[in-house]
Amino acid sequence: MSFDVSRIRADFPALQDGVAYFDGPGGTQVPRQVAEAIAAAMCSGVSNRGTTTAAERRADRIVTGARQALADLLGCDPRGVVLTRSATQAAYDVARALARGWAAGDEVVVTRLDHDSNVRPWIQAAESAGAVVRWAGFDRESGELGVDAVREQLSDRTRLVAVTGASNILGTRPDLPAIADAVHAVGALLYVDGVHLAAHTPVDVTALGADFFSCSPYKFLGPHHGVVVADPGRWEGLHPDKLLASSDQVPERFELGTLPYEFLAGTEAAVDYLAGLASTAPDRRTRLLESLRAVEQHEEALFGKLLAGLAGIPGVRLYGAPARRTPTAYFSVAGVPGADVYQRLAERKVNAPASHFYALEASRWLGLGDTGAIRAGLAPYSNDEDVERLLAGVAEVAG
Ligand SMILES: Cc1ncc(COP(=O)(O)O)c(C=O)c1O
């Protein structure tokens, strides 16, 4: 079964509005199948999880179904899948729980490349424990975060390293297995922000060497909530603040309050949808790997065209050129503020916003301050016509 972008686009009711959406890195559009799964959950009898009534069992099936789907997506144990409000909340919760075991003088490493949600929670947790924060910078020209840049910050006092799986502005994909080896060699843990990565490529958290890996289904065709996964044994050793009445089992120990059952039904549907994009293999993990490889190829081909087109427009400056990257372009147009470019593209029904997109340190590191630049990111539903419309719009604004 091949990847057919026209067939895929027909599944997205939002695309009927004729907008070319390049803001997938901020949140993708959603296929009808996901919306229907959410509606079905809300139109069925659903109570709190339990075993007595059909409504309780339905809620339970939704939660276990979402955990299994996410485990298939990320190649991990469903008992290690913690469901959260957002990836940001996940980082804060894990940071607070881990910081209980840190002492004054311990060290935490963050990077200039990361989204602020994988920076600030660690800085604030380090402050609360009296730990020292060390920064790994990235190369401003290439946008690469080298293994050595992280290694230089490690010591026998390092407790945790927080690194992105892919930059949400430059697309940079650091060499995570090599970074994990360096981090583990000093006895520290690696927290990977996989929010931007998981939307574009097959993931195997064990092969990546991540001790924790977070992502957000709304970046890969699903609803708005977050996820963080780790080995169940790792979760067993952590004790977050929780209510006395709530479960102390793993992973429930980390899930505060009642879970968003309808969204979780949507997340399972989103994973099933991704799995079916280009594969009919009998098991879902294989379907996911095959389909996400097809997504990667589709996006890479389009991205080549997008980058070459942008590079050929006089006045356009592209930021970063990492060797391994997601299909995410970050650029400015000489003499035209990013907000104006965004506005003028939007008038042509091309959505490509301008911002630092919360990669605040990266934007400052690149000399773009707190304003940032324009981001054009691809999604599985992006097509040639979208790219041509973006290029024509940028050429007009630049000219
Ligand atoms: C790389 C990256 N990390 C983290 C986040 C934050 O995710 P959430 O909204 O689920 O907290 C985003 C959102 O844009 C992101 O792009």
Ligand as a Chemical Component Dictionary entry (heavy atoms), coordinates in Angstrom:
data_LIG
# 
_chem_comp.id                   LIG 
_chem_comp.type                 NON-POLYMER 
_chem_comp.pdbx_formal_charge   0 
_chem_comp.three_letter_code    LIG 
# 
loop_
_chem_comp_atom.comp_id 
_chem_comp_atom.atom_id 
_chem_comp_atom.alt_atom_id 
_chem_comp_atom.type_symbol 
_chem_comp_atom.charge 
_chem_comp_atom.model_Cartn_x 
_chem_comp_atom.model_Cartn_y 
_chem_comp_atom.model_Cartn_z 
_chem_comp_atom.pdbx_ordinal 
LIG C1 C1 C 0 9.722 20.632 20.628 1  
LIG C2 C2 C 0 8.556 20.942 21.514 2  
LIG N1 N1 N 0 8.600 20.590 22.800 3  
LIG C3 C3 C 0 7.589 20.832 23.645 4  
LIG C4 C4 C 0 6.450 21.480 23.230 5  
LIG C5 C5 C 0 5.362 21.737 24.207 6  
LIG O1 O1 O 0 4.366 20.767 24.053 7  
LIG P1 P1 P 0 3.032 20.874 24.905 8  
LIG O2 O2 O 0 2.192 21.915 24.266 9  
LIG O3 O3 O 0 2.424 19.502 24.805 10 
LIG O4 O4 O 0 3.409 21.224 26.288 11 
LIG C6 C6 C 0 6.353 21.891 21.897 12 
LIG C7 C7 C 0 5.175 22.625 21.439 13 
LIG O5 O5 O 0 5.212 23.378 20.513 14 
LIG C8 C8 C 0 7.423 21.602 21.021 15 
LIG O6 O6 O 0 7.379 21.949 19.730 16 
# 
loop_
_chem_comp_bond.comp_id 
_chem_comp_bond.atom_id_1 
_chem_comp_bond.atom_id_2 
_chem_comp_bond.value_order 
_chem_comp_bond.pdbx_ordinal 
LIG C1 C2 SING 1  
LIG C2 N1 SING 2  
LIG C2 C8 DOUB 3  
LIG N1 C3 DOUB 4  
LIG C3 C4 SING 5  
LIG C4 C5 SING 6  
LIG C4 C6 DOUB 7  
LIG C5 O1 SING 8  
LIG O1 P1 SING 9  
LIG P1 O2 DOUB 10 
LIG P1 O3 SING 11 
LIG P1 O4 SING 12 
LIG C6 C7 SING 13 
LIG C6 C8 SING 14 
LIG C7 O5 DOUB 15 
LIG C8 O6 SING 16 
# 
